[in-house]
Amino acid sequence: MFKRTRIQLTIRNAAVLSVILLALHAFVYFVMKDMMFNNIDKSLMGVNDKLDVTTPMPALPGEGSTLIYQVGQMNRPVFQLFWTKEKEPIQTPGNEMFGAADWDKLQPDKIGTAARTVKLGDQYYRVFNSAKSNSPTLIVRMGDKTQTSATRQLLTNISAEISMLYRLKLILLTGGFVGLLVAVATGYYLANRALIPIRVSLEKQQQFVSDASHELRTPLSVIQAHTELLLRHPDHTIEQDSKHVSTVLQETKRMSKLVSGLLTLARSDSNQLELDKRPVQLDRIVSDSLSKMTMLAEVKHISLRAEIEPSVSIHADEERLHQLLTALLDNAVKYTPEGGSIRISCRMLSQAVQLEVEDTGIGIAAEHLPRIFDRFYRGEKARTRQEGGTGLGLAIAKWIVERHGGRIRAESKLGVGTRITVTMPYA
């Protein structure tokens, strides 16, 4: 599935980048071409205007038909060609270089009124048709002879510009091909980068479904087994089968807790859970949560010690804070052996509040510590299934803390104990 998706994304990314490169190259080429030809056309029109102003009418000088005009710092030759009303060329000195085929291509009707590019032999010329603005005709004087002309053409050789444009086109095409290869490579890289979170998400989803199925299978199997035992002795009283009934009840509660945790995480993943934030007294919430765990701690002869600063206020969801503290304290009691101790502290920092739950329990091995906030993750010694946990408590705790804009971290040493530190901003 990922291979096909990667190919599709690569093709699409490469196509988009190729279109962008093509558009950019075309823009550069046509802008360059337009700038070159516009400068030449303006220069030809300037020569024509100068002839209109400085040349006395109705006669024109006939000593050669080549003029010189300046473009920037360069002098460029301009040829004058004259045509009769019948579209016949008037031969003047300097025009011997144009043959019959050239004259045919240069006919005014074929050129039109706008400047155009014409190829004569292996040379390119820019051609501009003009008539004198203050006279319907032009008188061409060649020595003692004169001839009436209806149209003057101004030509200049632009082979150098055409060659430059050809080289520019070649460079752009070469660059485009290289750009296409880069686009394909970039598209493949971007496709791989885009698929990383999808692949990770899918793997997590598959692992989540697998772990959830396994966790649900165990209590269901236990419930089924004890229920079948109850059905074997329909004449027994509840007191006689109280052990089986108690086991079914415990596994039902465990499964209910697991389903509730799964539902919370599923809703959090889809952003369906909104926090009801309001100003709350964190010290009061810590005290309430601690009092609920007192009985469980007394059963295991665990001493609870609280270091709570008074009047610690925070903008948060009170219900989720209770859930957070219950998960942390439940883990501490569960994994602390008899005779151990648990310390919980709540204090104000400069820009945040800090909660710490520290126990003298079995601890967590260093290789397991980075993953204890993962869903369903339990180390071989640190989080055993015999304790009856679901493996979702710390995952939910991390989600609650992060949704409040805070951070949670764990420090532990195997056989010494564990300390969970939560830091959350005031607002």
C-alpha positions in Angstrom: 0.0 0.0 0.0 2.8 2.5 0.9 4.8 1.6 -2.2 1.9 2.6 -4.5 1.1 5.7 -2.4 4.8 6.7 -2.5 4.8 6.4 -6.3 1.7 8.4 -6.7 2.9 11.2 -4.4 6.3 11.2 -6.2 4.6 11.7 -9.6 2.3 14.4 -8.2 5.1 16.3 -6.5 7.4 16.0 -9.5 4.5 17.2 -11.8 3.9 20.2 -9.7 7.6 21.1 -9.5 8.0 20.5 -13.2 5.1 22.8 -14.0 6.6 25.5 -11.8 10.0 25.1 -13.5 8.4 25.2 -16.9 6.4 28.3 -16.1 9.5 30.0 -14.7 11.7 29.1 -17.7 9.1 30.2 -20.2 8.7 33.5 -18.3 12.4 34.2 -18.3 12.7 33.3 -22.0 9.8 35.4 -23.2 10.6 38.4 -21.0 14.2 38.4 -22.3 12.9 38.1 -25.9 10.4 40.8 -25.4 13.0 43.2 -23.9 15.4 42.6 -26.7 12.9 43.1 -29.5 11.3 46.1 -27.8 14.6 47.9 -27.6 15.3 47.2 -31.3 11.8 48.3 -32.3 12.0 51.5 -30.4 15.4 52.2 -31.9 14.0 51.6 -35.5 11.1 53.9 -34.7 13.5 56.5 -33.4 15.5 56.4 -36.6 12.3 56.7 -38.6 11.2 59.8 -36.5 14.6 61.3 -37.0 14.4 60.9 -40.7 10.9 62.5 -40.7 12.2 65.5 -38.9 15.7 66.1 -40.3 15.2 65.0 -44.0 13.8 67.7 -46.3 10.8 66.7 -48.3 10.1 65.6 -50.9 13.6 64.5 -51.6 15.7 62.0 -49.7 19.5 61.5 -49.9 20.4 58.6 -52.1 24.0 58.2 -51.3 23.7 54.7 -50.1 20.9 53.2 -48.0 22.8 52.3 -44.9 22.3 54.3 -41.7 23.9 54.0 -38.3 22.0 54.3 -35.0 23.1 53.7 -31.4 21.6 51.3 -28.9 23.2 51.8 -25.5 27.0 51.9 -26.2 26.7 49.9 -29.5 26.3 51.2 -33.0 24.0 49.2 -35.2 23.7 49.4 -39.0 20.2 50.0 -40.5 19.2 49.4 -44.1 16.6 51.4 -46.0 14.5 49.7 -48.6 12.0 51.6 -50.7 8.8 50.3 -52.4 6.5 51.7 -55.0 2.8 51.7 -54.8 2.7 48.6 -56.9 4.8 46.8 -54.3 7.9 46.8 -56.5 11.3 47.3 -54.9 13.4 50.4 -55.7 17.0 49.5 -56.1 19.3 51.8 -54.3 23.1 51.7 -53.6 23.8 49.2 -50.8 20.9 47.0 -51.5 22.7 44.6 -53.8 23.1 42.2 -51.0 19.4 41.3 -51.1 18.3 38.8 -53.8 15.0 38.2 -55.5 13.9 35.6 -52.8 14.7 38.2 -50.1 12.7 40.9 -51.9 9.7 38.5 -52.1 9.8 37.9 -48.3 10.1 41.6 -47.6 7.0 42.8 -49.5 5.2 45.3 -47.3 1.9 43.4 -47.5 3.6 40.3 -46.0 5.4 42.3 -43.3 2.4 44.3 -42.1 2.5 47.5 -40.1 4.1 46.1 -37.0 7.8 45.3 -36.7 8.5 41.6 -37.5 11.4 39.2 -37.7 12.3 37.8 -41.1 14.9 35.2 -42.0 16.9 36.1 -45.2 19.3 33.3 -46.0 21.0 32.3 -42.8 20.6 35.8 -41.3 17.7 37.3 -39.2 16.4 40.8 -39.7 14.0 43.0 -37.8 11.8 44.8 -40.3 9.8 48.0 -39.8 7.5 49.5 -42.5 7.1 53.3 -42.5 5.6 56.1 -44.7 6.5 59.8 -44.3 4.0 61.3 -41.9 3.7 64.6 -43.7 3.5 63.3 -47.3 1.7 60.5 -49.0 4.8 59.7 -51.1 8.6 59.6 -50.8 11.0 60.9 -53.5 14.1 58.7 -53.8 16.9 60.6 -55.5 19.8 58.5 -57.0 22.2 60.9 -58.5 20.3 62.7 -61.2 17.4 60.3 -61.2 14.4 60.3 -58.9 11.7 57.8 -58.2 8.5 57.9 -56.2 8.2 55.5 -53.2 5.1 54.7 -51.2 6.8 52.8 -48.4 10.1 52.8 -46.7 11.4 49.8 -44.8 14.0 49.9 -42.1 15.9 46.7 -41.4 18.6 45.7 -38.9 20.4 42.5 -38.5 19.4 40.7 -35.3 21.2 37.4 -35.8 23.3 38.0 -32.7 20.2 38.4 -30.6 18.6 35.3 -32.2 21.7 33.3 -31.4 21.7 34.6 -27.9 18.0 33.5 -27.5 18.8 30.1 -28.9 21.6 29.6 -26.4 19.3 30.8 -23.6 16.6 28.3 -24.8 19.2 25.6 -24.8 20.4 26.5 -21.3 16.8 26.6 -20.0 16.0 23.3 -21.6 19.1 21.7 -20.1 18.2 23.3 -16.8 14.7 22.1 -17.1 15.8 18.5 -17.7 18.1 18.7 -14.7 15.3 20.4 -12.8 13.0 17.5 -13.7 15.4 15.0 -12.3 15.7 17.1 -9.2 11.9 17.4 -9.1 11.6 13.6 -9.2 14.2 13.1 -6.5 12.6 15.9 -4.4 9.2 14.4 -5.0 10.4 11.0 -3.8 12.0 12.6 -0.7 8.8 14.6 0.1 6.7 11.5 -0.5 8.8 9.6 2.0 8.6 12.4 4.5 4.8 12.7 4.1 4.4 9.0 4.6 6.4 8.9 7.8 3.6 10.2 10.1 1.0 8.1 8.3 3.2 4.9 8.7 3.8 5.7 12.3 0.1 6.4 12.9 -0.9 3.2 11.2 1.6 1.2 13.2 0.4 2.7 16.4 -3.2 2.1 15.4 -2.4 -1.6 14.6 -0.5 -2.0 17.9 -3.3 -0.2 19.8 -5.9 -2.6 18.3 -3.7 -5.6 19.0 -3.0 -4.6 22.6 -6.7 -3.7 23.2 -7.8 -7.0 21.8 -5.4 -8.9 24.0 -6.3 -6.9 27.1 -10.0 -7.5 26.5 -9.5 -11.2 25.7 -8.1 -11.9 29.1 -11.0 -10.7 31.3 -13.5 -12.1 28.8 -11.9 -15.5 29.0 -11.9 -15.4 32.8 -15.6 -14.3 32.9 -16.5 -17.0 30.5 -14.6 -19.7 32.4 -16.2 -18.8 35.8 -19.6 -18.4 34.3 -19.4 -21.9 32.9 -18.4 -23.2 36.3 -21.4 -21.5 37.8 -23.7 -23.2 35.2 -22.3 -26.6 36.1 -23.8 -26.3 39.6 -27.2 -24.6 39.1 -28.3 -25.8 42.6 -25.4 -24.0 44.4 -26.2 -21.0 46.4 -24.5 -17.6 45.9 -22.5 -18.2 49.1 -21.1 -21.5 47.7 -20.1 -19.9 44.4 -19.1 -16.5 45.9 -15.5 -17.0 44.7 -16.6 -17.3 41.1 -19.0 -14.4 41.4 -16.3 -12.2 43.0 -13.9 -13.1 40.2 -16.5 -12.3 37.5 -17.2 -9.0 39.2 -13.5 -8.1 39.4 -12.9 -8.9 35.8 -16.0 -6.9 34.8 -14.8 -3.9 36.7 -11.3 -4.3 35.1 -12.9 -4.5 31.6 -15.1 -1.5 32.3 -12.0 0.5 33.4 -10.2 -0.6 30.3 -13.0 0.3 27.9 -13.4 3.7 29.6 -9.6 4.4 29.2 -9.8 3.3 25.5 -12.8 5.6 24.9 -10.9 8.5 26.5 -7.8 8.0 24.4 -9.9 7.4 21.2 -11.8 10.7 21.8 -8.6 12.5 22.6 -7.0 11.3 19.3 -9.9 12.7 17.3 -10.0 15.9 19.3 -13.5 15.2 20.5 -12.7 15.8 24.2 -12.8 19.5 25.2 -11.4 20.6 28.6 -13.7 22.6 30.9 -11.0 25.0 32.1 -11.8 27.3 35.0 -9.9 28.6 38.1 -9.5 25.7 40.6 -7.6 25.3 43.9 -5.0 22.7 43.1 -4.0 22.1 46.7 -7.6 21.1 47.5 -7.7 18.7 44.6 -4.5 17.1 45.7 -5.8 16.7 49.3 -9.0 15.1 48.0 -7.2 12.7 45.8 -4.8 11.8 48.6 -7.6 11.1 51.1 -9.2 8.6 48.6 -6.0 6.6 48.4 -5.4 6.5 52.2 -7.3 3.3 52.8 -5.5 1.5 50.0 -2.2 2.6 51.4 -3.1 1.6 54.9 -3.9 -1.9 53.7 -0.3 -2.3 52.4 1.1 -0.4 55.4 2.4 2.4 53.1 2.9 5.8 54.7 1.6 8.8 52.8 3.4 12.1 53.2 2.0 15.3 51.7 3.9 18.6 51.2 1.2 21.0 49.9 1.5 24.7 49.7 -1.7 26.5 50.5 -3.8 28.5 48.0 -2.2 27.1 44.8 -4.6 28.2 42.1 -4.6 27.1 38.5 -6.8 27.4 35.4 -7.6 23.8 34.5 -10.2 21.1 34.1 -11.0 19.9 37.7 -12.3 16.5 36.7 -9.2 15.8 34.5 -6.9 16.9 37.4 -8.6 14.4 39.7 -8.1 11.7 37.0 -4.5 12.6 36.6 -3.7 12.5 40.4 -5.7 9.2 40.8 -3.6 7.6 38.0 -0.3 8.7 39.5 -1.2 7.8 43.1 -2.7 4.5 42.0 0.5 3.5 40.3 2.6 4.6 43.3 0.5 2.5 45.7 0.3 -0.5 43.3 4.1 -0.8 42.8 5.2 0.1 46.3 5.7 -2.9 48.5 4.5 -3.2 52.1 6.2 -0.9 54.5 7.2 1.6 51.8 6.3 5.3 51.6 4.8 7.8 49.1 5.4 11.5 49.0 3.3 13.9 47.1 4.2 17.6 46.8 2.4 20.6 45.3 4.2 23.9 45.1 4.2 27.2 43.1 7.1 28.1 40.8 7.8 31.4 39.1 5.6 30.8 36.1 4.0 27.4 36.8 2.9 24.9 39.4 4.7 21.7 40.1 3.3 18.3 41.2 5.6 15.5 42.4 4.6 11.9 43.3 7.6 10.0 44.7 7.5 6.4 46.0 9.9 3.8 47.3 8.6 1.1 45.1 10.1 -1.5 42.8 11.3 1.2 40.4 11.6 1.1 36.6 14.6 -0.2 34.6 16.4 2.3 32.5 15.5 0.6 29.2 11.8 0.8 30.1 11.7 4.3 31.4 11.4 6.2 28.0 8.3 4.2 27.1 6.2 4.1 30.3 3.9 6.8 28.9 3.1 4.6 25.8 -0.3 2.9 25.7 -0.4 -0.6 27.0 3.4 -0.6 27.6 4.5 -2.4 30.8 8.1 -3.4 31.6 8.9 -6.9 32.8 9.5 -5.8 36.4 8.2 -2.3 36.6 4.6 -2.9 35.4 3.4 -6.5 35.7 0.0 -7.8 34.7 -0.3 -9.5 38.1 -1.1 -6.1 39.5 -4.2 -5.9 37.4 -3.5 -2.7 35.6 -4.6 -1.8 32.0 -1.4 0.0 30.9 -3.4 3.1 30.0 -3.1 5.2 33.2 0.1 7.0 32.4 -0.9 7.4 28.8 -4.0 9.2 29.9 -2.0 11.2 32.4 0.3 12.4 29.7 -2.6 13.4 27.5 -4.2 15.4 30.4 -0.9 17.2 31.2 -0.1 18.1 27.6 -3.7 19.3 26.9 -3.1 21.8 29.8 0.1 22.9 28.2 2.3 21.2 30.7 5.0 18.6 30.8 5.4 15.3 32.6 8.6 13.3 33.2 9.6 10.3 35.1 12.8 9.5 37.1 13.4 6.0 38.5 16.0 3.6 39.7 15.3 -0.1 39.8 14.8 -1.3 43.4 14.9 2.3 44.8 11.7 4.0 43.6 10.1 6.3 41.1 9.4 10.0 40.9 6.8 11.5 38.5 7.1 15.3 38.0 4.3 17.3 36.5 4.7 21.0 35.6 1.7 23.1 34.3 1.3 26.8 33.7 -1.0 28.9 35.7 -3.2 29.6 32.7 
